Amino acid sequence: MDTVDEMDAVFKALADPTRRRVLDALFREDGQTLSALESRLPMTRFGVMKHLRVLEEARLVTTRRRGREKLHFLNPVPIRLIHDRWVSKFAAPWAATLSALKQDLEAEERRRERVETQLGNETK
């Protein structure tokens, strides 16, 4: 699977609110069993399994066996890759603009302080 297919799978998985709730549950408490996740969602065990399968295919959830239990873990890497590709390039100009604004405001404050100091010296 190439990068575009992987990102498509992540977007597809994130498009469903139930799957986002599953990810939120795993974020709050990682390493949950199917039963634990099922108890948090208003659906059947089979429904939760279908959502988990989509999340696993998108690599947003990984699993590990512990004895008879299958534990589910959040994998944030695919979301980070999307952030790096899509969000960060749009955030960079905003950050640069905010940084420039901060510098301008600080320069204006220094100028104002110099003027006030000069006016204070002239009145003495």
Jmol script that loads the backbone (N, CA, C; Angstrom):
load data "model"
ATOM      1  N   MET A   1       0.840  -1.181   0.000  1.00  0.00           N
ATOM      2  CA  MET A   1       0.000   0.000   0.000  1.00  0.00           C
ATOM      3  C   MET A   1       0.885   1.244   0.000  1.00  0.00           C
ATOM      4  N   ASP A   2       0.607   2.194  -0.925  1.00  0.00           N
ATOM      5  CA  ASP A   2       1.425   3.398  -0.965  1.00  0.00           C
ATOM      6  C   ASP A   2       0.879   4.454   0.004  1.00  0.00           C
ATOM      7  N   THR A   3       1.599   5.550   0.107  1.00  0.00           N
ATOM      8  CA  THR A   3       1.274   6.589   1.087  1.00  0.00           C
ATOM      9  C   THR A   3      -0.119   7.163   0.874  1.00  0.00           C
ATOM     10  N   VAL A   4      -0.516   7.379  -0.384  1.00  0.00           N
ATOM     11  CA  VAL A   4      -1.841   7.936  -0.661  1.00  0.00           C
ATOM     12  C   VAL A   4      -2.927   6.974  -0.190  1.00  0.00           C
ATOM     13  N   ASP A   5      -2.770   5.681  -0.479  1.00  0.00           N
ATOM     14  CA  ASP A   5      -3.742   4.684  -0.028  1.00  0.00           C
ATOM     15  C   ASP A   5      -3.805   4.631   1.492  1.00  0.00           C
ATOM     16  N   GLU A   6      -2.649   4.731   2.138  1.00  0.00           N
ATOM     17  CA  GLU A   6      -2.612   4.708   3.600  1.00  0.00           C
ATOM     18  C   GLU A   6      -3.346   5.913   4.179  1.00  0.00           C
ATOM     19  N   MET A   7      -3.114   7.092   3.599  1.00  0.00           N
ATOM     20  CA  MET A   7      -3.796   8.293   4.089  1.00  0.00           C
ATOM     21  C   MET A   7      -5.286   8.227   3.813  1.00  0.00           C
ATOM     22  N   ASP A   8      -5.670   7.665   2.659  1.00  0.00           N
ATOM     23  CA  ASP A   8      -7.096   7.492   2.364  1.00  0.00           C
ATOM     24  C   ASP A   8      -7.755   6.603   3.407  1.00  0.00           C
ATOM     25  N   ALA A   9      -7.053   5.548   3.800  1.00  0.00           N
ATOM     26  CA  ALA A   9      -7.596   4.643   4.814  1.00  0.00           C
ATOM     27  C   ALA A   9      -7.759   5.352   6.159  1.00  0.00           C
ATOM     28  N   VAL A  10      -6.813   6.223   6.485  1.00  0.00           N
ATOM     29  CA  VAL A  10      -6.895   6.975   7.747  1.00  0.00           C
ATOM     30  C   VAL A  10      -8.070   7.946   7.699  1.00  0.00           C
ATOM     31  N   PHE A  11      -8.200   8.683   6.590  1.00  0.00           N
ATOM     32  CA  PHE A  11      -9.320   9.616   6.469  1.00  0.00           C
ATOM     33  C   PHE A  11     -10.659   8.879   6.532  1.00  0.00           C
ATOM     34  N   LYS A  12     -10.732   7.730   5.872  1.00  0.00           N
ATOM     35  CA  LYS A  12     -11.963   6.932   5.902  1.00  0.00           C
ATOM     36  C   LYS A  12     -12.274   6.501   7.331  1.00  0.00           C
ATOM     37  N   ALA A  13     -11.256   6.050   8.039  1.00  0.00           N
ATOM     38  CA  ALA A  13     -11.465   5.593   9.418  1.00  0.00           C
ATOM     39  C   ALA A  13     -11.902   6.741  10.316  1.00  0.00           C
ATOM     40  N   LEU A  14     -11.298   7.909  10.134  1.00  0.00           N
ATOM     41  CA  LEU A  14     -11.610   9.063  10.982  1.00  0.00           C
ATOM     42  C   LEU A  14     -12.941   9.715  10.625  1.00  0.00           C
ATOM     43  N   ALA A  15     -13.488   9.396   9.463  1.00  0.00           N
ATOM     44  CA  ALA A  15     -14.734  10.018   9.020  1.00  0.00           C
ATOM     45  C   ALA A  15     -15.933   9.580   9.866  1.00  0.00           C
ATOM     46  N   ASP A  16     -15.834   8.452  10.507  1.00  0.00           N
ATOM     47  CA  ASP A  16     -16.962   7.930  11.276  1.00  0.00           C
ATOM     48  C   ASP A  16     -16.869   8.354  12.743  1.00  0.00           C
ATOM     49  N   PRO A  17     -17.932   8.949  13.299  1.00  0.00           N
ATOM     50  CA  PRO A  17     -17.880   9.399  14.699  1.00  0.00           C
ATOM     51  C   PRO A  17     -17.711   8.265  15.709  1.00  0.00           C
ATOM     52  N   THR A  18     -18.237   7.094  15.406  1.00  0.00           N
ATOM     53  CA  THR A  18     -18.068   5.967  16.326  1.00  0.00           C
ATOM     54  C   THR A  18     -16.612   5.549  16.407  1.00  0.00           C
ATOM     55  N   ARG A  19     -15.946   5.526  15.257  1.00  0.00           N
ATOM     56  CA  ARG A  19     -14.529   5.161  15.273  1.00  0.00           C
ATOM     57  C   ARG A  19     -13.698   6.218  16.001  1.00  0.00           C
ATOM     58  N   ARG A  20     -14.084   7.469  15.868  1.00  0.00           N
ATOM     59  CA  ARG A  20     -13.381   8.508  16.623  1.00  0.00           C
ATOM     60  C   ARG A  20     -13.601   8.318  18.124  1.00  0.00           C
ATOM     61  N   ARG A  21     -14.792   7.863  18.518  1.00  0.00           N
ATOM     62  CA  ARG A  21     -15.042   7.577  19.945  1.00  0.00           C
ATOM     63  C   ARG A  21     -14.173   6.416  20.427  1.00  0.00           C
ATOM     64  N   VAL A  22     -14.001   5.421  19.575  1.00  0.00           N
ATOM     65  CA  VAL A  22     -13.118   4.298  19.937  1.00  0.00           C
ATOM     66  C   VAL A  22     -11.701   4.815  20.153  1.00  0.00           C
ATOM     67  N   LEU A  23     -11.221   5.659  19.247  1.00  0.00           N
ATOM     68  CA  LEU A  23      -9.875   6.220  19.395  1.00  0.00           C
ATOM     69  C   LEU A  23      -9.770   7.074  20.657  1.00  0.00           C
ATOM     70  N   ASP A  24     -10.815   7.843  20.938  1.00  0.00           N
ATOM     71  CA  ASP A  24     -10.822   8.645  22.171  1.00  0.00           C
ATOM     72  C   ASP A  24     -10.750   7.747  23.405  1.00  0.00           C
ATOM     73  N   ALA A  25     -11.486   6.643  23.378  1.00  0.00           N
ATOM     74  CA  ALA A  25     -11.463   5.702  24.510  1.00  0.00           C
ATOM     75  C   ALA A  25     -10.072   5.104  24.681  1.00  0.00           C
ATOM     76  N   LEU A  26      -9.419   4.784  23.577  1.00  0.00           N
ATOM     77  CA  LEU A  26      -8.063   4.228  23.654  1.00  0.00           C
ATOM     78  C   LEU A  26      -7.056   5.298  24.068  1.00  0.00           C
ATOM     79  N   PHE A  27      -7.318   6.549  23.714  1.00  0.00           N
ATOM     80  CA  PHE A  27      -6.440   7.622  24.164  1.00  0.00           C
ATOM     81  C   PHE A  27      -6.515   7.777  25.682  1.00  0.00           C
ATOM     82  N   ARG A  28      -7.746   7.694  26.215  1.00  0.00           N
ATOM     83  CA  ARG A  28      -7.919   7.823  27.668  1.00  0.00           C
ATOM     84  C   ARG A  28      -7.327   6.631  28.411  1.00  0.00           C
ATOM     85  N   GLU A  29      -7.501   5.434  27.846  1.00  0.00           N
ATOM     86  CA  GLU A  29      -6.993   4.217  28.484  1.00  0.00           C
ATOM     87  C   GLU A  29      -6.556   3.245  27.399  1.00  0.00           C
ATOM     88  N   ASP A  30      -5.271   3.201  27.150  1.00  0.00           N
ATOM     89  CA  ASP A  30      -4.726   2.352  26.086  1.00  0.00           C
ATOM     90  C   ASP A  30      -4.712   0.893  26.533  1.00  0.00           C
ATOM     91  N   GLY A  31      -4.746  -0.009  25.564  1.00  0.00           N
ATOM     92  CA  GLY A  31      -4.644  -1.431  25.866  1.00  0.00           C
ATOM     93  C   GLY A  31      -5.931  -2.052  26.366  1.00  0.00           C
ATOM     94  N   GLN A  32      -7.064  -1.672  25.757  1.00  0.00           N
ATOM     95  CA  GLN A  32      -8.359  -2.200  26.189  1.00  0.00           C
ATOM     96  C   GLN A  32      -8.755  -3.433  25.388  1.00  0.00           C
ATOM     97  N   THR A  33      -9.543  -4.265  26.016  1.00  0.00           N
ATOM     98  CA  THR A  33     -10.085  -5.443  25.352  1.00  0.00           C
ATOM     99  C   THR A  33     -11.330  -5.053  24.554  1.00  0.00           C
ATOM    100  N   LEU A  34     -11.766  -5.968  23.711  1.00  0.00           N
ATOM    101  CA  LEU A  34     -12.997  -5.757  22.955  1.00  0.00           C
ATOM    102  C   LEU A  34     -14.171  -5.551  23.908  1.00  0.00           C
ATOM    103  N   SER A  35     -14.239  -6.339  24.954  1.00  0.00           N
ATOM    104  CA  SER A  35     -15.338  -6.211  25.925  1.00  0.00           C
ATOM    105  C   SER A  35     -15.349  -4.842  26.581  1.00  0.00           C
ATOM    106  N   ALA A  36     -14.177  -4.338  26.930  1.00  0.00           N
ATOM    107  CA  ALA A  36     -14.089  -3.017  27.561  1.00  0.00           C
ATOM    108  C   ALA A  36     -14.563  -1.938  26.597  1.00  0.00           C
ATOM    109  N   LEU A  37     -14.154  -2.032  25.348  1.00  0.00           N
ATOM    110  CA  LEU A  37     -14.585  -1.045  24.360  1.00  0.00           C
ATOM    111  C   LEU A  37     -16.084  -1.166  24.088  1.00  0.00           C
ATOM    112  N   GLU A  38     -16.560  -2.393  24.030  1.00  0.00           N
ATOM    113  CA  GLU A  38     -17.984  -2.632  23.789  1.00  0.00           C
ATOM    114  C   GLU A  38     -18.844  -2.002  24.884  1.00  0.00           C
ATOM    115  N   SER A  39     -18.368  -2.053  26.114  1.00  0.00           N
ATOM    116  CA  SER A  39     -19.141  -1.499  27.231  1.00  0.00           C
ATOM    117  C   SER A  39     -19.250   0.029  27.151  1.00  0.00           C
ATOM    118  N   ARG A  40     -18.381   0.665  26.373  1.00  0.00           N
ATOM    119  CA  ARG A  40     -18.385   2.117  26.248  1.00  0.00           C
ATOM    120  C   ARG A  40     -19.193   2.626  25.051  1.00  0.00           C
ATOM    121  N   LEU A  41     -19.632   1.715  24.209  1.00  0.00           N
ATOM    122  CA  LEU A  41     -20.327   2.108  22.986  1.00  0.00           C
ATOM    123  C   LEU A  41     -21.717   1.494  22.924  1.00  0.00           C
ATOM    124  N   PRO A  42     -22.678   2.239  22.400  1.00  0.00           N
ATOM    125  CA  PRO A  42     -24.049   1.721  22.308  1.00  0.00           C
ATOM    126  C   PRO A  42     -24.255   0.863  21.057  1.00  0.00           C
ATOM    127  N   MET A  43     -23.535  -0.252  20.989  1.00  0.00           N
ATOM    128  CA  MET A  43     -23.685  -1.154  19.843  1.00  0.00           C
ATOM    129  C   MET A  43     -23.273  -2.561  20.234  1.00  0.00           C
ATOM    130  N   THR A  44     -23.518  -3.473  19.328  1.00  0.00           N
ATOM    131  CA  THR A  44     -23.210  -4.878  19.596  1.00  0.00           C
ATOM    132  C   THR A  44     -21.713  -5.127  19.502  1.00  0.00           C
ATOM    133  N   ARG A  45     -21.325  -6.262  20.011  1.00  0.00           N
ATOM    134  CA  ARG A  45     -19.928  -6.684  19.933  1.00  0.00           C
ATOM    135  C   ARG A  45     -19.472  -6.754  18.477  1.00  0.00           C
ATOM    136  N   PHE A  46     -20.355  -7.281  17.620  1.00  0.00           N
ATOM    137  CA  PHE A  46     -20.032  -7.401  16.206  1.00  0.00           C
ATOM    138  C   PHE A  46     -19.810  -6.024  15.585  1.00  0.00           C
ATOM    139  N   GLY A  47     -20.619  -5.040  15.958  1.00  0.00           N
ATOM    140  CA  GLY A  47     -20.457  -3.681  15.445  1.00  0.00           C
ATOM    141  C   GLY A  47     -19.118  -3.083  15.850  1.00  0.00           C
ATOM    142  N   VAL A  48     -18.729  -3.279  17.118  1.00  0.00           N
ATOM    143  CA  VAL A  48     -17.439  -2.772  17.594  1.00  0.00           C
ATOM    144  C   VAL A  48     -16.308  -3.460  16.835  1.00  0.00           C
ATOM    145  N   MET A  49     -16.440  -4.760  16.606  1.00  0.00           N
ATOM    146  CA  MET A  49     -15.405  -5.505  15.875  1.00  0.00           C
ATOM    147  C   MET A  49     -15.233  -4.940  14.457  1.00  0.00           C
ATOM    148  N   LYS A  50     -16.344  -4.594  13.797  1.00  0.00           N
ATOM    149  CA  LYS A  50     -16.262  -4.033  12.446  1.00  0.00           C
ATOM    150  C   LYS A  50     -15.517  -2.694  12.458  1.00  0.00           C
ATOM    151  N   HIS A  51     -15.804  -1.858  13.443  1.00  0.00           N
ATOM    152  CA  HIS A  51     -15.110  -0.572  13.531  1.00  0.00           C
ATOM    153  C   HIS A  51     -13.629  -0.767  13.847  1.00  0.00           C
ATOM    154  N   LEU A  52     -13.330  -1.695  14.729  1.00  0.00           N
ATOM    155  CA  LEU A  52     -11.930  -1.973  15.059  1.00  0.00           C
ATOM    156  C   LEU A  52     -11.164  -2.471  13.836  1.00  0.00           C
ATOM    157  N   ARG A  53     -11.826  -3.265  13.010  1.00  0.00           N
ATOM    158  CA  ARG A  53     -11.171  -3.782  11.804  1.00  0.00           C
ATOM    159  C   ARG A  53     -10.777  -2.620  10.878  1.00  0.00           C
ATOM    160  N   VAL A  54     -11.665  -1.661  10.698  1.00  0.00           N
ATOM    161  CA  VAL A  54     -11.349  -0.497   9.857  1.00  0.00           C
ATOM    162  C   VAL A  54     -10.190   0.296  10.465  1.00  0.00           C
ATOM    163  N   LEU A  55     -10.210   0.473  11.776  1.00  0.00           N
ATOM    164  CA  LEU A  55      -9.138   1.208  12.457  1.00  0.00           C
ATOM    165  C   LEU A  55      -7.804   0.473  12.349  1.00  0.00           C
ATOM    166  N   GLU A  56      -7.843  -0.860  12.426  1.00  0.00           N
ATOM    167  CA  GLU A  56      -6.617  -1.650  12.279  1.00  0.00           C
ATOM    168  C   GLU A  56      -6.092  -1.568  10.852  1.00  0.00           C
ATOM    169  N   GLU A  57      -6.988  -1.621   9.866  1.00  0.00           N
ATOM    170  CA  GLU A  57      -6.564  -1.522   8.468  1.00  0.00           C
ATOM    171  C   GLU A  57      -5.906  -0.175   8.183  1.00  0.00           C
ATOM    172  N   ALA A  58      -6.355   0.860   8.874  1.00  0.00           N
ATOM    173  CA  ALA A  58      -5.768   2.192   8.726  1.00  0.00           C
ATOM    174  C   ALA A  58      -4.536   2.355   9.614  1.00  0.00           C
ATOM    175  N   ARG A  59      -4.208   1.334  10.361  1.00  0.00           N
ATOM    176  CA  ARG A  59      -3.064   1.310  11.288  1.00  0.00           C
ATOM    177  C   ARG A  59      -3.204   2.328  12.427  1.00  0.00           C
ATOM    178  N   LEU A  60      -4.446   2.721  12.708  1.00  0.00           N
ATOM    179  CA  LEU A  60      -4.699   3.617  13.833  1.00  0.00           C
ATOM    180  C   LEU A  60      -4.791   2.846  15.145  1.00  0.00           C
ATOM    181  N   VAL A  61      -5.046   1.549  15.036  1.00  0.00           N
ATOM    182  CA  VAL A  61      -5.123   0.681  16.207  1.00  0.00           C
ATOM    183  C   VAL A  61      -4.233  -0.531  15.944  1.00  0.00           C
ATOM    184  N   THR A  62      -3.444  -0.875  16.938  1.00  0.00           N
ATOM    185  CA  THR A  62      -2.644  -2.099  16.879  1.00  0.00           C
ATOM    186  C   THR A  62      -3.131  -3.019  17.987  1.00  0.00           C
ATOM    187  N   THR A  63      -2.825  -4.291  17.855  1.00  0.00           N
ATOM    188  CA  THR A  63      -3.273  -5.257  18.859  1.00  0.00           C
ATOM    189  C   THR A  63      -2.110  -6.088  19.347  1.00  0.00           C
ATOM    190  N   ARG A  64      -2.309  -6.623  20.539  1.00  0.00           N
ATOM    191  CA  ARG A  64      -1.320  -7.531  21.119  1.00  0.00           C
ATOM    192  C   ARG A  64      -2.080  -8.527  21.977  1.00  0.00           C
ATOM    193  N   ARG A  65      -1.667  -9.747  21.918  1.00  0.00           N
ATOM    194  CA  ARG A  65      -2.288 -10.792  22.735  1.00  0.00           C
ATOM    195  C   ARG A  65      -1.627 -10.846  24.100  1.00  0.00           C
ATOM    196  N   ARG A  66      -2.470 -11.010  25.111  1.00  0.00           N
ATOM    197  CA  ARG A  66      -1.998 -11.249  26.473  1.00  0.00           C
ATOM    198  C   ARG A  66      -2.818 -12.419  26.989  1.00  0.00           C
ATOM    199  N   GLY A  67      -2.250 -13.596  26.849  1.00  0.00           N
ATOM    200  CA  GLY A  67      -2.997 -14.803  27.192  1.00  0.00           C
ATOM    201  C   GLY A  67      -4.162 -14.963  26.241  1.00  0.00           C
ATOM    202  N   ARG A  68      -5.353 -15.043  26.771  1.00  0.00           N
ATOM    203  CA  ARG A  68      -6.549 -15.195  25.934  1.00  0.00           C
ATOM    204  C   ARG A  68      -7.122 -13.854  25.490  1.00  0.00           C
ATOM    205  N   GLU A  69      -6.601 -12.783  26.050  1.00  0.00           N
ATOM    206  CA  GLU A  69      -7.125 -11.461  25.730  1.00  0.00           C
ATOM    207  C   GLU A  69      -6.396 -10.837  24.541  1.00  0.00           C
ATOM    208  N   LYS A  70      -7.133 -10.081  23.759  1.00  0.00           N
ATOM    209  CA  LYS A  70      -6.552  -9.298  22.674  1.00  0.00           C
ATOM    210  C   LYS A  70      -6.695  -7.834  23.087  1.00  0.00           C
ATOM    211  N   LEU A  71      -5.574  -7.180  23.280  1.00  0.00           N
ATOM    212  CA  LEU A  71      -5.568  -5.789  23.719  1.00  0.00           C
ATOM    213  C   LEU A  71      -5.425  -4.859  22.519  1.00  0.00           C
ATOM    214  N   HIS A  72      -6.139  -3.750  22.563  1.00  0.00           N
ATOM    215  CA  HIS A  72      -6.131  -2.776  21.472  1.00  0.00           C
ATOM    216  C   HIS A  72      -5.426  -1.510  21.940  1.00  0.00           C
ATOM    217  N   PHE A  73      -4.534  -1.011  21.093  1.00  0.00           N
ATOM    218  CA  PHE A  73      -3.726   0.160  21.425  1.00  0.00           C
ATOM    219  C   PHE A  73      -3.851   1.212  20.336  1.00  0.00           C
ATOM    220  N   LEU A  74      -3.891   2.458  20.740  1.00  0.00           N
ATOM    221  CA  LEU A  74      -3.915   3.573  19.812  1.00  0.00           C
ATOM    222  C   LEU A  74      -2.530   3.735  19.196  1.00  0.00           C
ATOM    223  N   ASN A  75      -2.492   3.906  17.879  1.00  0.00           N
ATOM    224  CA  ASN A  75      -1.248   4.197  17.174  1.00  0.00           C
ATOM    225  C   ASN A  75      -1.392   5.591  16.571  1.00  0.00           C
ATOM    226  N   PRO A  76      -0.794   6.608  17.169  1.00  0.00           N
ATOM    227  CA  PRO A  76      -0.976   7.977  16.682  1.00  0.00           C
ATOM    228  C   PRO A  76      -0.134   8.336  15.455  1.00  0.00           C
ATOM    229  N   VAL A  77       0.741   7.451  15.020  1.00  0.00           N
ATOM    230  CA  VAL A  77       1.660   7.772  13.924  1.00  0.00           C
ATOM    231  C   VAL A  77       0.926   8.165  12.636  1.00  0.00           C
ATOM    232  N   PRO A  78      -0.102   7.432  12.180  1.00  0.00           N
ATOM    233  CA  PRO A  78      -0.773   7.847  10.936  1.00  0.00           C
ATOM    234  C   PRO A  78      -1.405   9.240  11.033  1.00  0.00           C
ATOM    235  N   ILE A  79      -1.921   9.598  12.208  1.00  0.00           N
ATOM    236  CA  ILE A  79      -2.497  10.929  12.371  1.00  0.00           C
ATOM    237  C   ILE A  79      -1.389  11.978  12.311  1.00  0.00           C
ATOM    238  N   ARG A  80      -0.257  11.669  12.895  1.00  0.00           N
ATOM    239  CA  ARG A  80       0.885  12.598  12.862  1.00  0.00           C
ATOM    240  C   ARG A  80       1.380  12.798  11.427  1.00  0.00           C
ATOM    241  N   LEU A  81       1.394  11.729  10.645  1.00  0.00           N
ATOM    242  CA  LEU A  81       1.821  11.849   9.249  1.00  0.00           C
ATOM    243  C   LEU A  81       0.888  12.762   8.473  1.00  0.00           C
ATOM    244  N   ILE A  82      -0.411  12.663   8.743  1.00  0.00           N
ATOM    245  CA  ILE A  82      -1.376  13.550   8.096  1.00  0.00           C
ATOM    246  C   ILE A  82      -1.127  14.985   8.557  1.00  0.00           C
ATOM    247  N   HIS A  83      -0.896  15.154   9.840  1.00  0.00           N
ATOM    248  CA  HIS A  83      -0.594  16.491  10.364  1.00  0.00           C
ATOM    249  C   HIS A  83       0.628  17.076   9.667  1.00  0.00           C
ATOM    250  N   ASP A  84       1.679  16.280   9.579  1.00  0.00           N
ATOM    251  CA  ASP A  84       2.914  16.765   8.970  1.00  0.00           C
ATOM    252  C   ASP A  84       2.713  17.142   7.503  1.00  0.00           C
ATOM    253  N   ARG A  85       1.890  16.352   6.798  1.00  0.00           N
ATOM    254  CA  ARG A  85       1.700  16.607   5.370  1.00  0.00           C
ATOM    255  C   ARG A  85       0.711  17.741   5.115  1.00  0.00           C
ATOM    256  N   TRP A  86      -0.377  17.786   5.867  1.00  0.00           N
ATOM    257  CA  TRP A  86      -1.448  18.720   5.552  1.00  0.00           C
ATOM    258  C   TRP A  86      -1.540  19.906   6.494  1.00  0.00           C
ATOM    259  N   VAL A  87      -1.508  19.672   7.775  1.00  0.00           N
ATOM    260  CA  VAL A  87      -1.768  20.747   8.731  1.00  0.00           C
ATOM    261  C   VAL A  87      -0.554  21.645   8.914  1.00  0.00           C
ATOM    262  N   SER A  88       0.612  21.050   9.081  1.00  0.00           N
ATOM    263  CA  SER A  88       1.789  21.855   9.401  1.00  0.00           C
ATOM    264  C   SER A  88       2.132  22.850   8.297  1.00  0.00           C
ATOM    265  N   LYS A  89       1.920  22.487   7.035  1.00  0.00           N
ATOM    266  CA  LYS A  89       2.271  23.434   5.968  1.00  0.00           C
ATOM    267  C   LYS A  89       1.313  24.620   5.943  1.00  0.00           C
ATOM    268  N   PHE A  90       0.091  24.443   6.458  1.00  0.00           N
ATOM    269  CA  PHE A  90      -0.828  25.572   6.551  1.00  0.00           C
ATOM    270  C   PHE A  90      -0.603  26.361   7.836  1.00  0.00           C
ATOM    271  N   ALA A  91      -0.098  25.695   8.854  1.00  0.00           N
ATOM    272  CA  ALA A  91       0.143  26.359  10.134  1.00  0.00           C
ATOM    273  C   ALA A  91       1.411  27.215  10.093  1.00  0.00           C
ATOM    274  N   ALA A  92       2.384  26.831   9.289  1.00  0.00           N
ATOM    275  CA  ALA A  92       3.656  27.558   9.241  1.00  0.00           C
ATOM    276  C   ALA A  92       3.484  29.033   8.888  1.00  0.00           C
ATOM    277  N   PRO A  93       2.710  29.397   7.854  1.00  0.00           N
ATOM    278  CA  PRO A  93       2.539  30.828   7.565  1.00  0.00           C
ATOM    279  C   PRO A  93       1.863  31.580   8.720  1.00  0.00           C
ATOM    280  N   TRP A  94       0.921  30.935   9.388  1.00  0.00           N
ATOM    281  CA  TRP A  94       0.264  31.572  10.533  1.00  0.00           C
ATOM    282  C   TRP A  94       1.264  31.816  11.653  1.00  0.00           C
ATOM    283  N   ALA A  95       2.102  30.826  11.905  1.00  0.00           N
ATOM    284  CA  ALA A  95       3.114  30.975  12.968  1.00  0.00           C
ATOM    285  C   ALA A  95       4.094  32.085  12.610  1.00  0.00           C
ATOM    286  N   ALA A  96       4.497  32.148  11.357  1.00  0.00           N
ATOM    287  CA  ALA A  96       5.423  33.204  10.928  1.00  0.00           C
ATOM    288  C   ALA A  96       4.768  34.577  11.063  1.00  0.00           C
ATOM    289  N   THR A  97       3.490  34.672  10.703  1.00  0.00           N
ATOM    290  CA  THR A  97       2.769  35.936  10.827  1.00  0.00           C
ATOM    291  C   THR A  97       2.649  36.355  12.286  1.00  0.00           C
ATOM    292  N   LEU A  98       2.324  35.408  13.154  1.00  0.00           N
ATOM    293  CA  LEU A  98       2.220  35.721  14.583  1.00  0.00           C
ATOM    294  C   LEU A  98       3.572  36.136  15.160  1.00  0.00           C
ATOM    295  N   SER A  99       4.625  35.487  14.728  1.00  0.00           N
ATOM    296  CA  SER A  99       5.965  35.845  15.187  1.00  0.00           C
ATOM    297  C   SER A  99       6.331  37.260  14.741  1.00  0.00           C
ATOM    298  N   ALA A 100       6.029  37.591  13.494  1.00  0.00           N
ATOM    299  CA  ALA A 100       6.302  38.938  12.984  1.00  0.00           C
ATOM    300  C   ALA A 100       5.476  39.976  13.726  1.00  0.00           C
ATOM    301  N   LEU A 101       4.215  39.655  14.008  1.00  0.00           N
ATOM    302  CA  LEU A 101       3.364  40.568  14.765  1.00  0.00           C
ATOM    303  C   LEU A 101       3.926  40.804  16.161  1.00  0.00           C
ATOM    304  N   LYS A 102       4.381  39.739  16.808  1.00  0.00           N
ATOM    305  CA  LYS A 102       4.979  39.862  18.142  1.00  0.00           C
ATOM    306  C   LYS A 102       6.201  40.793  18.087  1.00  0.00           C
ATOM    307  N   GLN A 103       7.058  40.590  17.098  1.00  0.00           N
ATOM    308  CA  GLN A 103       8.250  41.437  16.965  1.00  0.00           C
ATOM    309  C   GLN A 103       7.872  42.894  16.714  1.00  0.00           C
ATOM    310  N   ASP A 104       6.859  43.123  15.879  1.00  0.00           N
ATOM    311  CA  ASP A 104       6.404  44.485  15.599  1.00  0.00           C
ATOM    312  C   ASP A 104       5.854  45.144  16.858  1.00  0.00           C
ATOM    313  N   LEU A 105       5.060  44.408  17.613  1.00  0.00           N
ATOM    314  CA  LEU A 105       4.489  44.963  18.839  1.00  0.00           C
ATOM    315  C   LEU A 105       5.572  45.265  19.871  1.00  0.00           C
ATOM    316  N   GLU A 106       6.549  44.389  19.979  1.00  0.00           N
ATOM    317  CA  GLU A 106       7.646  44.633  20.914  1.00  0.00           C
ATOM    318  C   GLU A 106       8.472  45.842  20.481  1.00  0.00           C
ATOM    319  N   ALA A 107       8.710  46.007  19.187  1.00  0.00           N
ATOM    320  CA  ALA A 107       9.451  47.168  18.680  1.00  0.00           C
ATOM    321  C   ALA A 107       8.660  48.448  18.945  1.00  0.00           C
ATOM    322  N   GLU A 108       7.352  48.399  18.743  1.00  0.00           N
ATOM    323  CA  GLU A 108       6.499  49.557  19.018  1.00  0.00           C
ATOM    324  C   GLU A 108       6.529  49.915  20.501  1.00  0.00           C
ATOM    325  N   GLU A 109       6.506  48.911  21.356  1.00  0.00           N
ATOM    326  CA  GLU A 109       6.571  49.147  22.808  1.00  0.00           C
ATOM    327  C   GLU A 109       7.901  49.800  23.185  1.00  0.00           C
ATOM    328  N   ARG A 110       9.007  49.325  22.614  1.00  0.00           N
ATOM    329  CA  ARG A 110      10.323  49.937  22.886  1.00  0.00           C
ATOM    330  C   ARG A 110      10.358  51.391  22.403  1.00  0.00           C
ATOM    331  N   ARG A 111       9.786  51.656  21.223  1.00  0.00           N
ATOM    332  CA  ARG A 111       9.735  53.014  20.685  1.00  0.00           C
ATOM    333  C   ARG A 111       8.925  53.918  21.614  1.00  0.00           C
ATOM    334  N   ARG A 112       7.781  53.422  22.063  1.00  0.00           N
ATOM    335  CA  ARG A 112       6.928  54.188  22.957  1.00  0.00           C
ATOM    336  C   ARG A 112       7.642  54.503  24.276  1.00  0.00           C
ATOM    337  N   GLU A 113       8.377  53.512  24.793  1.00  0.00           N
ATOM    338  CA  GLU A 113       9.122  53.729  26.044  1.00  0.00           C
ATOM    339  C   GLU A 113      10.206  54.793  25.852  1.00  0.00           C
ATOM    340  N   ARG A 114      10.888  54.799  24.692  1.00  0.00           N
ATOM    341  CA  ARG A 114      11.913  55.809  24.408  1.00  0.00           C
ATOM    342  C   ARG A 114      11.293  57.201  24.336  1.00  0.00           C
ATOM    343  N   VAL A 115      10.148  57.303  23.673  1.00  0.00           N
ATOM    344  CA  VAL A 115       9.469  58.594  23.560  1.00  0.00           C
ATOM    345  C   VAL A 115       9.057  59.086  24.942  1.00  0.00           C
ATOM    346  N   GLU A 116       8.479  58.207  25.756  1.00  0.00           N
ATOM    347  CA  GLU A 116       8.064  58.596  27.101  1.00  0.00           C
ATOM    348  C   GLU A 116       9.265  59.025  27.946  1.00  0.00           C
ATOM    349  N   THR A 117      10.383  58.324  27.780  1.00  0.00           N
ATOM    350  CA  THR A 117      11.595  58.691  28.512  1.00  0.00           C
ATOM    351  C   THR A 117      12.087  60.059  28.074  1.00  0.00           C
ATOM    352  N   GLN A 118      12.086  60.328  26.763  1.00  0.00           N
ATOM    353  CA  GLN A 118      12.530  61.628  26.252  1.00  0.00           C
ATOM    354  C   GLN A 118      11.610  62.741  26.723  1.00  0.00           C
ATOM    355  N   LEU A 119      10.296  62.502  26.702  1.00  0.00           N
ATOM    356  CA  LEU A 119       9.348  63.503  27.175  1.00  0.00           C
ATOM    357  C   LEU A 119       9.531  63.756  28.663  1.00  0.00           C
ATOM    358  N   GLY A 120       9.804  62.717  29.426  1.00  0.00           N
ATOM    359  CA  GLY A 120      10.033  62.856  30.858  1.00  0.00           C
ATOM    360  C   GLY A 120      11.274  63.665  31.148  1.00  0.00           C
ATOM    361  N   ASN A 121      12.328  63.494  30.341  1.00  0.00           N
ATOM    362  CA  ASN A 121      13.578  64.255  30.522  1.00  0.00           C
ATOM    363  C   ASN A 121      13.395  65.715  30.145  1.00  0.00           C
ATOM    364  N   GLU A 122      12.545  66.012  29.161  1.00  0.00           N
ATOM    365  CA  GLU A 122      12.332  67.390  28.710  1.00  0.00           C
ATOM    366  C   GLU A 122      11.549  68.207  29.738  1.00  0.00           C
ATOM    367  N   THR A 123      10.691  67.548  30.512  1.00  0.00           N
ATOM    368  CA  THR A 123       9.872  68.272  31.494  1.00  0.00           C
ATOM    369  C   THR A 123      10.637  68.572  32.775  1.00  0.00           C
ATOM    370  N   LYS A 124      11.776  67.990  32.945  1.00  0.00           N
ATOM    371  CA  LYS A 124      12.562  68.220  34.185  1.00  0.00           C
ATOM    372  C   LYS A 124      13.415  69.434  34.101  1.00  0.00           C
TER     373      LYS A 124
END
end "model"
wireframe off; spacefill off
backbone 0.3
color backbone group
